Amino acid sequence: MDSSYNSSTTKPLFRGTQIVWYILSVLEVLLAFRFVLKLMGANAAAGFTNFIYAVTWPFTAPFLAVFQRTTVAGSVMEWTTLLAMLVYWIIGFAIVKLFLMSKTVSTPEAAAELDAQ
C-alpha cells in the first residue's frame, strides 16, 4: 500500500471534495429545475416555482445579459441557466482538482506521474 494513502491530509481532502461535489450537485439540480420550469412555462406565482426562481436567481444573475431568452407561447428557453450550469460545473471541477493537487504524494508516485506527462 502506498504511503500517500496513510497521509494525515488524505481524509480531509476526501471530505473536502465530497463537500464540493455535494454543493455543486444541489446547485445543478436547482438550476435544472429552473430551466425545465421556464421551458414548460410554469406559473411563476405557484409556491414551488416561485421558490426555485428565488433560490436560483443569484446564481443566474451574472449570466442574464449574455444571451437573450427565446420565448415561444409562454415557454422560455433560458440559455443563461444552461451557461450558469456549465460555468459552475467547471468551477467545482477546478476546485476539486486544486484540492487533489495538495494531496501528499511519495517520490516514486511523483516520478511516475511526471514520466506519464
N, CA, C and O atoms as a Tinker XYZ file with bonds, in Angstrom:
   468  protein
     1  N      0.839000   -1.189000    0.000000    73     2
     2  CA     0.000000    0.000000    0.000000    64     1     3
     3  C      0.877000    1.242000    0.000000    63     2     4     5
     4  O      1.862000    1.302000    0.736000    81     3
     5  N      0.541000    2.211000   -0.795000    73     3     6
     6  CA     1.290000    3.447000   -0.933000    64     5     7
     7  C      1.191000    4.271000    0.347000    63     6     8     9
     8  O      0.125000    4.348000    0.957000    81     7
     9  N      2.303000    4.887000    0.755000    73     7    10
    10  CA     2.319000    5.681000    1.985000    64     9    11
    11  C      1.456000    6.935000    1.872000    63    10    12    13
    12  O      1.035000    7.484000    2.890000    81    11
    13  N      1.187000    7.399000    0.645000    73    11    14
    14  CA     0.374000    8.612000    0.495000    64    13    15
    15  C     -1.075000    8.378000    0.916000    63    14    16    17
    16  O     -1.786000    9.331000    1.236000    81    15
    17  N     -1.525000    7.108000    0.919000    73    15    18
    18  CA    -2.885000    6.812000    1.366000    64    17    19
    19  C     -3.018000    6.968000    2.873000    63    18    20    21
    20  O     -4.123000    7.173000    3.375000    81    19
    21  N     -1.917000    6.876000    3.597000    73    19    22
    22  CA    -1.932000    6.995000    5.046000    64    21    23
    23  C     -1.589000    8.402000    5.514000    63    22    24    25
    24  O     -1.429000    8.626000    6.713000    81    23
    25  N     -1.476000    9.330000    4.616000    73    23    26
    26  CA    -1.144000   10.705000    4.965000    64    25    27
    27  C     -2.258000   11.323000    5.806000    63    26    28    29
    28  O     -3.430000   10.972000    5.665000    81    27
    29  N     -1.871000   12.246000    6.678000    73    27    30
    30  CA    -2.854000   12.920000    7.520000    64    29    31
    31  C     -3.747000   13.877000    6.723000    63    30    32    33
    32  O     -4.776000   14.333000    7.222000    81    31
    33  N     -3.355000   14.174000    5.500000    73    31    34
    34  CA    -4.154000   15.089000    4.680000    64    33    35
    35  C     -5.173000   14.368000    3.795000    63    34    36    37
    36  O     -6.051000   15.009000    3.218000    81    35
    37  N     -5.063000   13.053000    3.683000    73    35    38
    38  CA    -5.927000   12.318000    2.761000    64    37    39
    39  C     -7.402000   12.407000    3.138000    63    38    40    41
    40  O     -8.238000   12.696000    2.282000    81    39
    41  N     -7.732000   12.164000    4.396000    73    39    42
    42  CA    -9.135000   12.162000    4.807000    64    41    43
    43  C     -9.767000   13.558000    4.690000    63    42    44    45
    44  O    -10.873000   13.667000    4.161000    81    43
    45  N     -9.108000   14.634000    5.163000    73    43    46
    46  CA    -9.707000   15.963000    4.983000    64    45    47
    47  C     -9.872000   16.350000    3.510000    63    46    48    49
    48  O    -10.852000   17.000000    3.148000    81    47
    49  N     -8.922000   15.955000    2.662000    73    47    50
    50  CA    -9.049000   16.249000    1.231000    64    49    51
    51  C    -10.224000   15.491000    0.633000    63    50    52    53
    52  O    -10.976000   16.036000   -0.175000    81    51
    53  N    -10.380000   14.242000    1.030000    73    51    54
    54  CA   -11.502000   13.445000    0.557000    64    53    55
    55  C    -12.810000   14.082000    0.991000    63    54    56    57
    56  O    -13.734000   14.214000    0.188000    81    55
    57  N    -12.897000   14.479000    2.258000    73    55    58
    58  CA   -14.116000   15.105000    2.773000    64    57    59
    59  C    -14.378000   16.429000    2.058000    63    58    60    61
    60  O    -15.524000   16.745000    1.739000    81    59
    61  N    -13.324000   17.204000    1.806000    73    59    62
    62  CA   -13.470000   18.477000    1.091000    64    61    63
    63  C    -14.010000   18.282000   -0.308000    63    62    64    65
    64  O    -14.885000   19.028000   -0.747000    81    63
    65  N    -13.496000   17.279000   -1.019000    73    63    66
    66  CA   -14.001000   17.016000   -2.373000    64    65    67
    67  C    -15.448000   16.541000   -2.322000    63    66    68    69
    68  O    -16.237000   16.890000   -3.200000    81    67
    69  N    -15.812000   15.756000   -1.314000    73    67    70
    70  CA   -17.205000   15.334000   -1.165000    64    69    71
    71  C    -18.123000   16.537000   -0.964000    63    70    72    73
    72  O    -19.205000   16.603000   -1.548000    81    71
    73  N    -17.691000   17.477000   -0.144000    73    71    74
    74  CA   -18.498000   18.674000    0.134000    64    73    75
    75  C    -18.676000   19.501000   -1.141000    63    74    76    77
    76  O    -19.779000   19.964000   -1.431000    81    75
    77  N    -17.603000   19.686000   -1.896000    73    75    78
    78  CA   -17.686000   20.461000   -3.139000    64    77    79
    79  C    -18.649000   19.788000   -4.115000    63    78    80    81
    80  O    -19.505000   20.455000   -4.696000    81    79
    81  N    -18.520000   18.476000   -4.300000    73    79    82
    82  CA   -19.408000   17.766000   -5.226000    64    81    83
    83  C    -20.852000   17.804000   -4.751000    63    82    84    85
    84  O    -21.768000   17.901000   -5.567000    81    83
    85  N    -21.067000   17.728000   -3.437000    73    83    86
    86  CA   -22.434000   17.777000   -2.909000    64    85    87
    87  C    -23.073000   19.139000   -3.183000    63    86    88    89
    88  O    -24.192000   19.215000   -3.691000    81    87
    89  N    -22.357000   20.209000   -2.843000    73    87    90
    90  CA   -22.880000   21.565000   -3.064000    64    89    91
    91  C    -23.137000   21.788000   -4.557000    63    90    92    93
    92  O    -24.173000   22.329000   -4.945000    81    91
    93  N    -22.181000   21.363000   -5.387000    73    91    94
    94  CA   -22.348000   21.514000   -6.823000    64    93    95
    95  C    -23.561000   20.725000   -7.325000    63    94    96    97
    96  O    -24.311000   21.218000   -8.167000    81    95
    97  N    -23.754000   19.526000   -6.824000    73    95    98
    98  CA   -24.897000   18.707000   -7.246000    64    97    99
    99  C    -26.220000   19.361000   -6.885000    63    98   100   101
   100  O    -27.144000   19.391000   -7.698000    81    99
   101  N    -26.313000   19.881000   -5.673000    73    99   102
   102  CA   -27.548000   20.565000   -5.249000    64   101   103
   103  C    -27.806000   21.776000   -6.140000    63   102   104   105
   104  O    -28.932000   21.985000   -6.591000    81   103
   105  N    -26.780000   22.568000   -6.395000    73   103   106
   106  CA   -26.923000   23.748000   -7.251000    64   105   107
   107  C    -27.334000   23.352000   -8.668000    63   106   108   109
   108  O    -28.213000   23.985000   -9.254000    81   107
   109  N    -26.712000   22.319000   -9.222000    73   107   110
   110  CA   -27.040000   21.879000  -10.576000    64   109   111
   111  C    -28.488000   21.392000  -10.665000    63   110   112   113
   112  O    -29.174000   21.664000  -11.650000    81   111
   113  N    -28.952000   20.676000   -9.647000    73   111   114
   114  CA   -30.336000   20.195000   -9.642000    64   113   115
   115  C    -31.308000   21.376000   -9.573000    63   114   116   117
   116  O    -32.305000   21.401000  -10.295000    81   115
   117  N    -31.024000   22.346000   -8.717000    73   115   118
   118  CA   -31.889000   23.529000   -8.620000    64   117   119
   119  C    -31.929000   24.289000   -9.946000    63   118   120   121
   120  O    -32.993000   24.725000  -10.387000    81   119
   121  N    -30.769000   24.444000  -10.576000    73   119   122
   122  CA   -30.725000   25.137000  -11.863000    64   121   123
   123  C    -31.440000   24.331000  -12.949000    63   122   124   125
   124  O    -32.072000   24.910000  -13.833000    81   123
   125  N    -31.347000   23.022000  -12.888000    73   123   126
   126  CA   -32.061000   22.180000  -13.849000    64   125   127
   127  C    -33.575000   22.337000  -13.672000    63   126   128   129
   128  O    -34.314000   22.423000  -14.653000    81   127
   129  N    -34.030000   22.374000  -12.414000    73   127   130
   130  CA   -35.448000   22.629000  -12.154000    64   129   131
   131  C    -35.860000   23.972000  -12.753000    63   130   132   133
   132  O    -36.903000   24.071000  -13.399000    81   131
   133  N    -35.050000   24.996000  -12.542000    73   131   134
   134  CA   -35.352000   26.336000  -13.087000    64   133   135
   135  C    -35.492000   26.266000  -14.605000    63   134   136   137
   136  O    -36.448000   26.785000  -15.182000    81   135
   137  N    -34.520000   25.613000  -15.236000    73   135   138
   138  CA   -34.523000   25.513000  -16.685000    64   137   139
   139  C    -35.797000   24.825000  -17.183000    63   138   140   141
   140  O    -36.449000   25.320000  -18.102000    81   139
   141  N    -36.146000   23.701000  -16.588000    73   139   142
   142  CA   -37.331000   22.945000  -17.015000    64   141   143
   143  C    -38.611000   23.728000  -16.733000    63   142   144   145
   144  O    -39.513000   23.760000  -17.570000    81   143
   145  N    -38.700000   24.359000  -15.560000    73   143   146
   146  CA   -39.896000   25.141000  -15.236000    64   145   147
   147  C    -40.092000   26.286000  -16.223000    63   146   148   149
   148  O    -41.212000   26.539000  -16.668000    81   147
   149  N    -39.005000   26.980000  -16.567000    73   147   150
   150  CA   -39.095000   28.069000  -17.546000    64   149   151
   151  C    -39.489000   27.515000  -18.915000    63   150   152   153
   152  O    -40.328000   28.088000  -19.609000    81   151
   153  N    -38.880000   26.404000  -19.290000    73   151   154
   154  CA   -39.144000   25.801000  -20.589000    64   153   155
   155  C    -40.595000   25.349000  -20.717000    63   154   156   157
   156  O    -41.195000   25.451000  -21.787000    81   155
   157  N    -41.148000   24.852000  -19.622000    73   155   158
   158  CA   -42.519000   24.354000  -19.643000    64   157   159
   159  C    -43.548000   25.463000  -19.381000    63   158   160   161
   160  O    -44.750000   25.198000  -19.376000    81   159
   161  N    -43.088000   26.694000  -19.167000    73   159   162
   162  CA   -43.995000   27.816000  -18.939000    64   161   163
   163  C    -44.733000   27.718000  -17.619000    63   162   164   165
   164  O    -45.916000   28.051000  -17.538000    81   163
   165  N    -44.041000   27.260000  -16.579000    73   163   166
   166  CA   -44.657000   27.082000  -15.258000    64   165   167
   167  C    -45.158000   28.417000  -14.704000    63   166   168   169
   168  O    -44.599000   29.477000  -14.986000    81   167
   169  N    -46.211000   28.337000  -13.920000    73   167   170
   170  CA   -46.803000   29.511000  -13.279000    64   169   171
   171  C    -45.828000   30.037000  -12.218000    63   170   172   173
   172  O    -45.562000   29.361000  -11.224000    81   171
   173  N    -45.301000   31.238000  -12.433000    73   171   174
   174  CA   -44.324000   31.820000  -11.520000    64   173   175
   175  C    -44.923000   32.149000  -10.154000    63   174   176   177
   176  O    -44.184000   32.321000   -9.185000    81   175
   177  N    -46.239000   32.237000  -10.066000    73   175   178
   178  CA   -46.904000   32.535000   -8.794000    64   177   179
   179  C    -47.071000   31.286000   -7.929000    63   178   180   181
   180  O    -47.357000   31.399000   -6.737000    81   179
   181  N    -46.897000   30.109000   -8.506000    73   179   182
   182  CA   -47.009000   28.868000   -7.734000    64   181   183
   183  C    -45.870000   28.804000   -6.725000    63   182   184   185
   184  O    -44.756000   29.236000   -7.022000    81   183
   185  N    -46.129000   28.283000   -5.567000    73   183   186
   186  CA   -45.155000   28.263000   -4.476000    64   185   187
   187  C    -43.832000   27.616000   -4.836000    63   186   188   189
   188  O    -42.774000   28.208000   -4.623000    81   187
   189  N    -43.878000   26.408000   -5.379000    73   187   190
   190  CA   -42.641000   25.694000   -5.719000    64   189   191
   191  C    -41.867000   26.442000   -6.795000    63   190   192   193
   192  O    -40.654000   26.615000   -6.682000    81   191
   193  N    -42.555000   26.882000   -7.826000    73   191   194
   194  CA   -41.900000   27.600000   -8.925000    64   193   195
   195  C    -41.271000   28.887000   -8.421000    63   194   196   197
   196  O    -40.125000   29.192000   -8.753000    81   195
   197  N    -42.008000   29.636000   -7.627000    73   195   198
   198  CA   -41.503000   30.876000   -7.058000    64   197   199
   199  C    -40.264000   30.611000   -6.196000    63   198   200   201
   200  O    -39.294000   31.367000   -6.250000    81   199
   201  N    -40.301000   29.541000   -5.405000    73   199   202
   202  CA   -39.163000   29.178000   -4.556000    64   201   203
   203  C    -37.928000   28.880000   -5.412000    63   202   204   205
   204  O    -36.839000   29.381000   -5.132000    81   203
   205  N    -38.101000   28.065000   -6.451000    73   203   206
   206  CA   -36.969000   27.708000   -7.320000    64   205   207
   207  C    -36.400000   28.949000   -7.991000    63   206   208   209
   208  O    -35.182000   29.119000   -8.039000    81   207
   209  N    -37.263000   29.819000   -8.511000    73   207   210
   210  CA   -36.787000   31.034000   -9.166000    64   209   211
   211  C    -36.042000   31.945000   -8.191000    63   210   212   213
   212  O    -35.013000   32.523000   -8.542000    81   211
   213  N    -36.556000   32.071000   -6.974000    73   211   214
   214  CA   -35.924000   32.945000   -5.969000    64   213   215
   215  C    -34.561000   32.399000   -5.531000    63   214   216   217
   216  O    -33.602000   33.157000   -5.383000    81   215
   217  N    -34.481000   31.091000   -5.326000    73   215   218
   218  CA   -33.229000   30.482000   -4.858000    64   217   219
   219  C    -32.159000   30.511000   -5.946000    63   218   220   221
   220  O    -30.981000   30.717000   -5.655000    81   219
   221  N    -32.564000   30.307000   -7.186000    73   219   222
   222  CA   -31.575000   30.219000   -8.264000    64   221   223
   223  C    -31.229000   31.565000   -8.893000    63   222   224   225
   224  O    -30.228000   31.677000   -9.600000    81   223
   225  N    -32.049000   32.589000   -8.643000    73   223   226
   226  CA   -31.786000   33.880000   -9.269000    64   225   227
   227  C    -30.373000   34.406000   -8.999000    63   226   228   229
   228  O    -29.724000   34.863000   -9.940000    81   227
   229  N    -29.859000   34.366000   -7.751000    73   227   230
   230  CA   -28.497000   34.899000   -7.536000    64   229   231
   231  C    -27.425000   34.149000   -8.340000    63   230   232   233
   232  O    -26.373000   34.709000   -8.646000    81   231
   233  N    -27.693000   32.896000   -8.675000    73   231   234
   234  CA   -26.710000   32.100000   -9.415000    64   233   235
   235  C    -26.811000   32.300000  -10.925000    63   234   236   237
   236  O    -25.847000   32.057000  -11.652000    81   235
   237  N    -27.973000   32.743000  -11.394000    73   235   238
   238  CA   -28.124000   33.005000  -12.823000    64   237   239
   239  C    -27.931000   34.481000  -13.160000    63   238   240   241
   240  O    -27.657000   34.820000  -14.311000    81   239
   241  N    -28.069000   35.349000  -12.184000    73   239   242
   242  CA   -27.990000   36.797000  -12.415000    64   241   243
   243  C    -26.713000   37.239000  -13.147000    63   242   244   245
   244  O    -26.800000   38.082000  -14.040000    81   243
   245  N    -25.532000   36.702000  -12.802000    73   243   246
   246  CA   -24.324000   37.163000  -13.514000    64   245   247
   247  C    -24.327000   36.838000  -15.007000    63   246   248   249
   248  O    -23.544000   37.406000  -15.768000    81   247
   249  N    -25.199000   35.930000  -15.426000    73   247   250
   250  CA   -25.206000   35.484000  -16.818000    64   249   251
   251  C    -26.389000   36.014000  -17.626000    63   250   252   253
   252  O    -26.499000   35.727000  -18.818000    81   251
   253  N    -27.270000   36.779000  -16.996000    73   251   254
   254  CA   -28.514000   37.192000  -17.650000    64   253   255
   255  C    -28.313000   38.010000  -18.922000    63   254   256   257
   256  O    -29.128000   37.923000  -19.840000    81   255
   257  N    -27.262000   38.790000  -18.992000    73   255   258
   258  CA   -27.047000   39.640000  -20.166000    64   257   259
   259  C    -26.275000   38.936000  -21.281000    63   258   260   261
   260  O    -26.069000   39.519000  -22.346000    81   259
   261  N    -25.851000   37.715000  -21.060000    73   259   262
   262  CA   -25.036000   37.018000  -22.060000    64   261   263
   263  C    -25.864000   36.630000  -23.281000    63   262   264   265
   264  O    -25.464000   36.889000  -24.416000    81   263
   265  N    -27.006000   36.017000  -23.048000    73   263   266
   266  CA   -27.877000   35.575000  -24.142000    64   265   267
   267  C    -29.270000   36.167000  -23.963000    63   266   268   269
   268  O    -29.680000   36.489000  -22.848000    81   267
   269  N    -29.983000   36.303000  -25.060000    73   267   270
   270  CA   -31.382000   36.688000  -24.973000    64   269   271
   271  C    -32.211000   35.430000  -24.764000    63   270   272   273
   272  O    -31.862000   34.346000  -25.230000    81   271
   273  N    -33.310000   35.604000  -24.058000    73   271   274
   274  CA   -34.217000   34.482000  -23.857000    64   273   275
   275  C    -35.044000   34.257000  -25.116000    63   274   276   277
   276  O    -35.460000   35.204000  -25.784000    81   275
   277  N    -35.269000   33.005000  -25.419000    73   275   278
   278  CA   -36.139000   32.646000  -26.536000    64   277   279
   279  C    -37.492000   32.273000  -25.954000    63   278   280   281
   280  O    -37.597000   31.335000  -25.164000    81   279
   281  N    -38.531000   33.011000  -26.346000    73   279   282
   282  CA   -39.866000   32.766000  -25.813000    64   281   283
   283  C    -40.796000   32.329000  -26.935000    63   282   284   285
   284  O    -40.884000   32.981000  -27.975000    81   283
   285  N    -41.492000   31.215000  -26.710000    73   283   286
   286  CA   -42.467000   30.708000  -27.674000    64   285   287
   287  C    -43.688000   30.239000  -26.895000    63   286   288   289
   288  O    -43.607000   29.292000  -26.113000    81   287
   289  N    -44.810000   30.900000  -27.108000    73   287   290
   290  CA   -46.093000   30.510000  -26.500000    64   289   291
   291  C    -45.996000   30.283000  -24.988000    63   290   292   293
   292  O    -46.526000   29.297000  -24.476000    81   291
   293  N    -45.334000   31.177000  -24.284000    73   291   294
   294  CA   -45.238000   31.077000  -22.833000    64   293   295
   295  C    -44.066000   30.260000  -22.331000    63   294   296   297
   296  O    -43.727000   30.338000  -21.150000    81   295
   297  N    -43.440000   29.482000  -23.191000    73   295   298
   298  CA   -42.256000   28.718000  -22.807000    64   297   299
   299  C    -41.012000   29.571000  -23.030000    63   298   300   301
   300  O    -40.902000   30.289000  -24.024000    81   299
   301  N    -40.094000   29.480000  -22.100000    73   299   302
   302  CA   -38.874000   30.284000  -22.183000    64   301   303
   303  C    -37.674000   29.350000  -22.249000    63   302   304   305
   304  O    -37.465000   28.520000  -21.363000    81   303
   305  N    -36.895000   29.497000  -23.305000    73   303   306
   306  CA   -35.629000   28.768000  -23.417000    64   305   307
   307  C    -34.574000   29.678000  -22.822000    63   306   308   309
   308  O    -34.081000   30.592000  -23.482000    81   307
   309  N    -34.231000   29.420000  -21.565000    73   307   310
   310  CA   -33.313000   30.308000  -20.845000    64   309   311
   311  C    -31.884000   29.775000  -20.979000    63   310   312   313
   312  O    -31.417000   28.971000  -20.172000    81   311
   313  N    -31.218000   30.249000  -22.016000    73   311   314
   314  CA   -29.849000   29.819000  -22.295000    64   313   315
   315  C    -28.903000   30.179000  -21.155000    63   314   316   317
   316  O    -27.918000   29.481000  -20.913000    81   315
   317  N    -29.207000   31.273000  -20.455000    73   315   318
   318  CA   -28.328000   31.710000  -19.366000    64   317   319
   319  C    -28.264000   30.675000  -18.245000    63   318   320   321
   320  O    -27.229000   30.531000  -17.595000    81   319
   321  N    -29.355000   29.959000  -18.017000    73   319   322
   322  CA   -29.341000   28.920000  -16.987000    64   321   323
   323  C    -28.415000   27.785000  -17.397000    63   322   324   325
   324  O    -27.676000   27.254000  -16.567000    81   323
   325  N    -28.450000   27.412000  -18.665000    73   323   326
   326  CA   -27.537000   26.366000  -19.150000    64   325   327
   327  C    -26.081000   26.815000  -19.040000    63   326   328   329
   328  O    -25.207000   26.033000  -18.666000    81   327
   329  N    -25.834000   28.078000  -19.369000    73   327   330
   330  CA   -24.479000   28.619000  -19.237000    64   329   331
   331  C    -24.041000   28.606000  -17.775000    63   330   332   333
   332  O    -22.913000   28.220000  -17.469000    81   331
   333  N    -24.921000   29.022000  -16.879000    73   331   334
   334  CA   -24.601000   29.020000  -15.449000    64   333   335
   335  C    -24.268000   27.603000  -14.974000    63   334   336   337
   336  O    -23.315000   27.405000  -14.219000    81   335
   337  N    -25.053000   26.625000  -15.416000    73   335   338
   338  CA   -24.794000   25.239000  -15.025000    64   337   339
   339  C    -23.410000   24.793000  -15.481000    63   338   340   341
   340  O    -22.681000   24.144000  -14.730000    81   339
   341  N    -23.053000   25.141000  -16.706000    73   339   342
   342  CA   -21.738000   24.776000  -17.234000    64   341   343
   343  C    -20.614000   25.464000  -16.456000    63   342   344   345
   344  O    -19.638000   24.824000  -16.065000    81   343
   345  N    -20.758000   26.756000  -16.239000    73   343   346
   346  CA   -19.710000   27.520000  -15.540000    64   345   347
   347  C    -19.528000   27.006000  -14.112000    63   346   348   349
   348  O    -18.394000   26.833000  -13.666000    81   347
   349  N    -20.624000   26.760000  -13.386000    73   347   350
   350  CA   -20.494000   26.276000  -12.012000    64   349   351
   351  C    -19.909000   24.874000  -11.966000    63   350   352   353
   352  O    -19.181000   24.542000  -11.031000    81   351
   353  N    -20.215000   24.042000  -12.961000    73   351   354
   354  CA   -19.614000   22.712000  -13.004000    64   353   355
   355  C    -18.110000   22.821000  -13.223000    63   354   356   357
   356  O    -17.341000   22.109000  -12.577000    81   355
   357  N    -17.682000   23.698000  -14.118000    73   355   358
   358  CA   -16.244000   23.894000  -14.370000    64   357   359
   359  C    -15.552000   24.410000  -13.115000    63   358   360   361
   360  O    -14.456000   23.958000  -12.783000    81   359
   361  N    -16.175000   25.347000  -12.418000    73   359   362
   362  CA   -15.591000   25.876000  -11.176000    64   361   363
   363  C    -15.474000   24.775000  -10.130000    63   362   364   365
   364  O    -14.434000   24.644000   -9.484000    81   363
   365  N    -16.534000   23.977000   -9.955000    73   363   366
   366  CA   -16.484000   22.876000   -8.993000    64   365   367
   367  C    -15.401000   21.870000   -9.339000    63   366   368   369
   368  O    -14.672000   21.410000   -8.460000    81   367
   369  N    -15.294000   21.526000  -10.620000    73   367   370
   370  CA   -14.262000   20.598000  -11.078000    64   369   371
   371  C    -12.870000   21.158000  -10.787000    63   370   372   373
   372  O    -11.987000   20.429000  -10.334000    81   371
   373  N    -12.674000   22.451000  -11.047000    73   371   374
   374  CA   -11.373000   23.094000  -10.798000    64   373   375
   375  C    -11.033000   23.106000   -9.308000    63   374   376   377
   376  O     -9.878000   22.901000   -8.935000    81   375
   377  N    -12.022000   23.344000   -8.465000    73   375   378
   378  CA   -11.781000   23.341000   -7.018000    64   377   379
   379  C    -11.362000   21.947000   -6.550000    63   378   380   381
   380  O    -10.430000   21.808000   -5.758000    81   379
   381  N    -12.047000   20.925000   -7.036000    73   379   382
   382  CA   -11.692000   19.550000   -6.658000    64   381   383
   383  C    -10.285000   19.221000   -7.139000    63   382   384   385
   384  O     -9.505000   18.624000   -6.397000    81   383
   385  N     -9.949000   19.600000   -8.370000    73   383   386
   386  CA    -8.595000   19.365000   -8.884000    64   385   387
   387  C     -7.553000   20.081000   -8.022000    63   386   388   389
   388  O     -6.480000   19.539000   -7.757000    81   387
   389  N     -7.872000   21.292000   -7.589000    73   387   390
   390  CA    -6.960000   22.044000   -6.728000    64   389   391
   391  C     -6.752000   21.319000   -5.402000    63   390   392   393
   392  O     -5.628000   21.225000   -4.908000    81   391
   393  N     -7.849000   20.803000   -4.827000    73   391   394
   394  CA    -7.736000   20.007000   -3.598000    64   393   395
   395  C     -6.830000   18.802000   -3.823000    63   394   396   397
   396  O     -5.962000   18.512000   -2.998000    81   395
   397  N     -7.027000   18.105000   -4.926000    73   395   398
   398  CA    -6.262000   16.892000   -5.192000    64   397   399
   399  C     -4.790000   17.191000   -5.451000    63   398   400   401
   400  O     -3.926000   16.355000   -5.187000    81   399
   401  N     -4.506000   18.384000   -5.969000    73   399   402
   402  CA    -3.106000   18.758000   -6.183000    64   401   403
   403  C     -2.358000   18.927000   -4.862000    63   402   404   405
   404  O     -1.134000   18.802000   -4.828000    81   403
   405  N     -3.074000   19.207000   -3.780000    73   403   406
   406  CA    -2.411000   19.392000   -2.485000    64   405   407
   407  C     -2.233000   18.075000   -1.734000    63   406   408   409
   408  O     -1.693000   18.062000   -0.627000    81   407
   409  N     -2.685000   16.957000   -2.331000    73   407   410
   410  CA    -2.541000   15.639000   -1.713000    64   409   411
   411  C     -1.063000   15.262000   -1.622000    63   410   412   413
   412  O     -0.296000   15.491000   -2.557000    81   411
   413  N     -0.684000   14.696000   -0.511000    73   411   414
   414  CA     0.681000   14.223000   -0.314000    64   413   415
   415  C      0.957000   13.060000   -1.256000    63   414   416   417
   416  O      0.154000   12.132000   -1.364000    81   415
   417  N      2.099000   13.116000   -1.938000    73   415   418
   418  CA     2.492000   12.023000   -2.820000    64   417   419
   419  C      3.903000   11.579000   -2.477000    63   418   420   421
   420  O      4.726000   12.369000   -2.016000    81   419
   421  N      4.162000   10.320000   -2.707000    73   419   422
   422  CA     5.509000    9.800000   -2.470000    64   421   423
   423  C      6.394000   10.168000   -3.657000    63   422   424   425
   424  O      5.892000   10.521000   -4.724000    81   423
   425  N      7.703000   10.085000   -3.471000    73   423   426
   426  CA     8.640000   10.399000   -4.549000    64   425   427
   427  C      8.457000    9.474000   -5.744000    63   426   428   429
   428  O      8.443000    9.958000   -6.875000    81   427
   429  N      8.313000    8.151000   -5.544000    73   427   430
   430  CA     8.084000    7.288000   -6.713000    64   429   431
   431  C      6.773000    7.608000   -7.439000    63   430   432   433
   432  O      6.710000    7.558000   -8.668000    81   431
   433  N      5.744000    7.933000   -6.683000    73   431   434
   434  CA     4.466000    8.283000   -7.284000    64   433   435
   435  C      4.597000    9.566000   -8.111000    63   434   436   437
   436  O      4.074000    9.642000   -9.223000    81   435
   437  N      5.291000   10.571000   -7.572000    73   435   438
   438  CA     5.515000   11.825000   -8.291000    64   437   439
   439  C      6.325000   11.584000   -9.549000    63   438   440   441
   440  O      6.030000   12.154000  -10.600000    81   439
   441  N      7.351000   10.739000   -9.451000    73   439   442
   442  CA     8.193000   10.438000  -10.609000    64   441   443
   443  C      7.377000    9.747000  -11.700000    63   442   444   445
   444  O      7.526000   10.057000  -12.882000    81   443
   445  N      6.525000    8.821000  -11.305000    73   443   446
   446  CA     5.686000    8.106000  -12.275000    64   445   447
   447  C      4.726000    9.064000  -12.962000    63   446   448   449
   448  O      4.515000    8.970000  -14.171000    81   447
   449  N      4.144000    9.984000  -12.204000    73   447   450
   450  CA     3.217000   10.972000  -12.783000    64   449   451
   451  C      3.942000   11.900000  -13.754000    63   450   452   453
   452  O      3.420000   12.222000  -14.821000    81   451
   453  N      5.151000   12.329000  -13.378000    73   451   454
   454  CA     5.929000   13.203000  -14.269000    64   453   455
   455  C      6.306000   12.483000  -15.551000    63   454   456   457
   456  O      6.272000   13.070000  -16.632000    81   455
   457  N      6.669000   11.201000  -15.430000    73   455   458
   458  CA     7.017000   10.427000  -16.634000    64   457   459
   459  C      5.803000   10.277000  -17.548000    63   458   460   461
   460  O      5.940000   10.284000  -18.771000    81   459
   461  N      4.623000   10.143000  -16.959000    73   459   462
   462  CA     3.395000    9.981000  -17.740000    64   461   463
   463  C      3.042000   11.268000  -18.484000    63   462   464   465
   464  O      2.390000   11.224000  -19.527000    81   463
   465  N      3.471000   12.412000  -17.953000    73   463   466
   466  CA     3.154000   13.684000  -18.587000    64   465   467
   467  C      4.132000   13.933000  -19.689000    63   466   468
   468  O      4.053000   14.959000  -20.365000    81   467
